[in-house]
Amino acid sequence: MDIQILYSQIIIMFLLMAIGAAAYRVGIVTSAGSSEFSGLLMKIVAPCVIINAFLREYDSTMLSWLLQSLILSLALFVLSAAVVAVLFSKKQENWADKQMCAMFTNNGFMALPLLQALFGDDGVFIGSIAIVAMNFMLWTYGVMLLSSATKTAQKIDLKKILLNPGTVGFCIGVVLFIVSPPLPAVFTETIGFVSDLNTPLAMMVLGVYLAQSDLLTTLRDRAVYAVCAARLLLLPLLCMAVMLVLPLDPAVERVIMVSMATPCAVASSMFAQMFGTNHLYASRIIAFSTLLSAISMPLVLSLYTILT
């Protein structure tokens, strides 16, 4: 992992966030506009990024990387769920939102641009399965967690697990990768142009979210620091320790490490609003963890590079 590229990319990402925050402050982008941009990212741009990474000739080695990444991602999410259940028990206020924020990573908006910069299409190729794994955990474990907090019965919706944009994009990509059909340049170039929107648009949308957050209130809440410490330091270091002792392909390890080092997932706030828990509290944690990740991600990933 090239540390110089990592630091440069993180600086670029936060400068793009600053542009998004400034655009919101001066009224160029509104709350409604940022919500629409977010929908564009999740439903169109992110799937195109994944599909673009799969537009290559079939390679059995890369298929084995996908399988390793799937198993590893699911295992690490299960491990994270067990750890945060102990750290943020049901006796605490907003315990479900704390667990959701600590457990789920921003492996889409934050990870994909980093993976593209550090490892190119190979990184996005391997990292796409981490998004699928997280979507599965969100719509199963996440739904059960929030339903327990609100004491409402919620059925697990298989349609949303299988037909969300990230999973659909991944499935289309896998088919194109395995079949490797000859595709016209007009198709591949269009997918490429749309996928190029991911980094600037995702970072500016995050910047708008940061500008909307009440950071002063967040700074006075000690519990927020505990959640951020779990998400940004404890869990990535624990995942790192697990990966260092397992006989995994280094390419898979590097990509999953980047995904697990990212801040809290924006989906945690979206699910909190959907199921009636404290989504404003979750939003503050997400915003604060995103700011702190400017320091934590380089430190964690630099340590990983040294140890490997």
C-alpha positions in Angstrom: 0.0 0.0 0.0 1.5 3.3 -1.1 1.3 5.6 2.0 2.0 8.7 0.0 -0.9 8.0 -2.3 -3.1 7.2 0.7 -2.3 10.5 2.4 -2.8 12.5 -0.8 -6.1 10.9 -1.6 -7.5 11.5 1.9 -6.5 15.2 1.7 -8.2 15.4 -1.7 -11.3 13.7 -0.3 -11.6 16.1 2.6 -11.0 19.1 0.3 -13.9 17.9 -1.8 -16.0 17.6 1.4 -15.1 21.2 2.2 -16.4 22.3 -1.2 -19.6 20.4 -0.5 -20.0 22.0 2.9 -19.3 25.5 1.5 -21.8 24.9 -1.3 -24.4 24.2 1.3 -23.5 27.1 3.5 -23.9 29.6 0.7 -27.1 28.1 -0.6 -25.9 26.5 -3.8 -27.0 23.1 -2.6 -30.0 22.6 -0.3 -30.9 19.7 2.0 -33.3 18.4 -0.7 -30.6 18.7 -3.3 -28.1 16.7 -1.2 -30.7 14.0 -0.7 -31.3 13.8 -4.4 -27.5 13.6 -5.1 -27.3 10.9 -2.4 -30.0 8.9 -4.2 -28.2 9.4 -7.5 -25.0 8.1 -6.0 -26.5 5.0 -4.4 -28.9 4.0 -7.2 -26.8 4.9 -10.3 -23.2 5.9 -9.7 -22.1 3.3 -7.2 -23.5 0.3 -9.2 -21.8 1.7 -12.3 -18.5 1.9 -10.4 -18.9 -1.8 -9.5 -19.9 -2.8 -13.0 -17.0 -0.8 -14.5 -14.5 -2.8 -12.3 -15.9 -6.1 -13.6 -15.5 -5.2 -17.3 -12.5 -7.4 -17.8 -11.7 -10.9 -19.0 -12.5 -13.8 -16.8 -9.7 -14.8 -14.4 -10.1 -17.7 -11.9 -7.7 -16.0 -9.5 -9.9 -13.0 -9.2 -12.9 -15.1 -8.7 -11.2 -16.8 -5.8 -10.4 -13.3 -4.4 -14.2 -12.5 -4.5 -15.0 -15.6 -2.6 -12.3 -14.9 0.0 -13.6 -11.3 0.3 -17.2 -12.4 0.8 -16.4 -14.9 3.6 -14.0 -12.5 5.3 -16.3 -9.5 5.1 -19.2 -11.4 6.6 -17.0 -12.9 9.3 -15.7 -9.5 10.3 -19.1 -7.9 10.4 -20.3 -10.8 12.7 -17.3 -10.2 14.9 -17.9 -6.5 15.0 -21.6 -7.1 16.0 -20.5 -9.2 18.9 -18.0 -6.6 20.1 -20.3 -3.6 19.9 -23.1 -5.6 21.7 -20.8 -5.8 24.7 -19.6 -2.2 24.5 -23.0 -0.6 24.0 -25.5 -2.7 26.0 -29.2 -2.3 26.1 -28.9 -0.4 29.4 -27.5 2.6 27.6 -29.4 5.4 25.9 -29.6 5.1 22.1 -27.9 1.7 22.4 -29.1 0.4 19.0 -28.0 3.5 17.1 -24.6 3.3 18.9 -24.2 -0.3 17.8 -25.3 0.4 14.2 -22.8 3.3 13.9 -19.9 1.4 15.4 -20.5 -1.8 13.4 -21.3 -0.6 9.9 -18.6 1.1 7.8 -18.8 3.6 5.0 -17.3 1.1 2.6 -19.2 2.7 -0.4 -18.8 6.5 -0.3 -15.4 6.5 1.5 -13.9 3.2 0.6 -14.5 3.0 -3.2 -12.6 6.3 -4.0 -9.7 5.2 -1.8 -9.6 1.7 -3.3 -9.7 3.2 -6.9 -6.8 5.5 -6.1 -4.7 2.9 -4.2 -5.3 -0.3 -6.2 -7.2 0.7 -9.4 -10.1 -1.4 -10.7 -8.7 -4.5 -8.9 -9.4 -2.8 -5.6 -13.0 -1.8 -6.5 -13.5 -5.4 -7.9 -12.6 -7.0 -4.6 -14.1 -4.3 -2.4 -17.5 -4.5 -4.1 -18.3 -7.7 -2.3 -17.8 -5.9 1.1 -20.7 -3.7 0.1 -22.9 -6.7 -0.7 -21.9 -8.3 2.6 -22.8 -5.1 4.5 -26.1 -4.8 2.7 -27.0 -8.3 3.7 -26.1 -7.6 7.4 -28.0 -4.3 7.3 -31.2 -5.9 6.1 -31.0 -8.8 8.5 -29.1 -8.1 11.7 -29.6 -4.3 11.4 -33.4 -4.7 11.0 -33.6 -7.1 14.0 -31.4 -4.7 16.1 -33.5 -1.6 15.5 -36.8 -3.6 15.7 -35.7 -4.8 19.2 -34.9 -1.2 20.2 -38.4 0.1 19.1 -40.1 -3.1 20.2 -41.8 -3.5 16.8 -42.0 -6.7 14.8 -40.3 -6.3 11.5 -40.0 -9.0 8.8 -36.7 -9.4 7.0 -37.3 -8.3 3.4 -35.5 -10.6 1.0 -36.4 -8.3 -1.9 -34.5 -5.4 -0.3 -31.5 -7.7 0.4 -31.3 -9.0 -3.1 -32.6 -6.1 -5.2 -30.8 -3.1 -3.6 -28.6 -1.1 -6.1 -25.3 -2.4 -4.7 -26.2 -6.0 -5.0 -27.8 -5.6 -8.4 -24.7 -3.8 -9.7 -22.5 -6.6 -8.3 -24.6 -9.4 -9.8 -24.5 -7.7 -13.3 -20.8 -7.2 -12.9 -20.2 -10.9 -12.0 -22.2 -12.1 -15.0 -20.3 -9.8 -17.3 -17.0 -10.9 -15.8 -17.8 -14.7 -16.1 -19.3 -14.5 -19.6 -16.9 -11.8 -20.8 -19.0 -10.8 -23.8 -17.7 -8.4 -26.4 -19.3 -5.1 -25.5 -19.5 -2.0 -27.7 -17.3 0.9 -26.7 -20.3 3.2 -26.4 -21.5 1.1 -23.5 -18.2 0.7 -21.7 -17.3 4.4 -22.0 -20.7 5.5 -20.8 -20.3 3.2 -17.7 -16.8 4.6 -17.2 -18.0 8.3 -17.4 -20.8 7.7 -14.8 -18.4 5.8 -12.5 -16.0 8.8 -12.6 -18.6 10.9 -10.8 -18.3 8.7 -7.7 -15.4 10.4 -5.9 -16.2 14.1 -6.3 -20.0 13.6 -5.9 -19.7 11.3 -2.9 -17.3 13.5 -1.0 -19.3 16.7 -1.7 -22.5 15.0 -0.5 -20.7 14.0 2.7 -19.5 17.6 3.0 -23.2 18.8 2.9 -24.0 16.2 5.6 -21.2 17.6 7.8 -22.4 21.2 7.3 -25.9 20.2 8.4 -24.6 18.5 11.7 -24.6 20.1 15.1 -21.0 19.5 15.9 -20.9 21.6 19.0 -23.6 19.4 20.6 -21.7 16.3 19.5 -18.4 17.5 21.1 -20.1 17.7 24.5 -21.4 14.1 24.3 -18.8 11.6 25.7 -20.7 8.6 24.4 -20.0 9.8 20.8 -16.3 9.6 21.5 -16.7 6.0 22.6 -18.6 5.0 19.5 -16.1 6.8 17.2 -13.2 5.1 19.1 -14.8 1.7 18.5 -15.5 2.4 14.8 -12.2 4.0 13.9 -9.7 2.3 16.2 -10.8 -0.7 18.1 -12.6 -2.6 15.4 -10.1 -1.9 12.6 -7.3 -3.0 14.9 -9.2 -6.2 15.8 -9.9 -6.9 12.2 -6.3 -6.3 11.4 -5.2 -8.8 14.1 -7.6 -11.4 12.6 -6.4 -11.0 9.1 -2.7 -11.1 10.1 -3.1 -14.6 11.4 -5.2 -16.0 8.6 -3.7 -17.4 5.4 -5.4 -14.9 3.1 -4.3 -13.4 -0.3 -2.5 -10.1 0.4 -4.7 -8.4 -2.3 -7.8 -9.3 -0.4 -6.4 -8.3 3.0 -5.4 -4.8 1.8 -8.8 -4.1 0.3 -10.8 -5.3 3.3 -8.5 -3.4 5.6 -9.3 -0.2 3.9 -13.0 -0.9 3.9 -13.0 -1.7 7.7 -11.0 1.4 8.5 -13.6 3.8 7.1 -16.0 5.9 9.4 -19.6 5.1 10.3 -21.9 4.3 7.4 -24.4 6.9 6.3 -26.9 4.0 6.2 -27.0 3.9 10.0 -28.8 7.2 10.1 -31.1 6.2 7.2 -32.1 3.0 8.9 -32.6 4.8 12.2 -35.0 7.2 10.5 -36.7 4.3 8.8 -37.3 2.3 12.0 -38.0 5.2 14.4 -34.9 5.4 16.5 -32.8 8.5 17.1 -31.6 9.3 13.6 -30.4 12.8 14.5 -28.1 11.3 17.1 -26.8 8.7 14.6 -26.2 11.6 12.1 -24.1 13.5 14.6 -22.0 10.4 15.2 -21.5 9.8 11.5 -20.4 13.4 10.9 -18.0 13.4 13.8 -16.5 10.0 12.9 -16.0 11.2 9.3 -14.0 14.2 10.5 -11.9 12.1 12.9 -11.2 9.5 10.1 -8.9 12.1 8.5 -6.5 11.2 11.4 -7.5 7.6 12.2 -7.4 6.1 8.7 -3.9 7.1 7.8 -2.7 5.9 11.2 -4.4 2.5 11.1 -3.5 1.9 7.4 0.1 3.0 8.0 0.3 0.5 10.9 -1.1 -2.2 8.7 1.5 -1.5 6.0 4.3 -1.6 8.6 3.1 -4.9 10.0 2.8 -6.5 6.6 
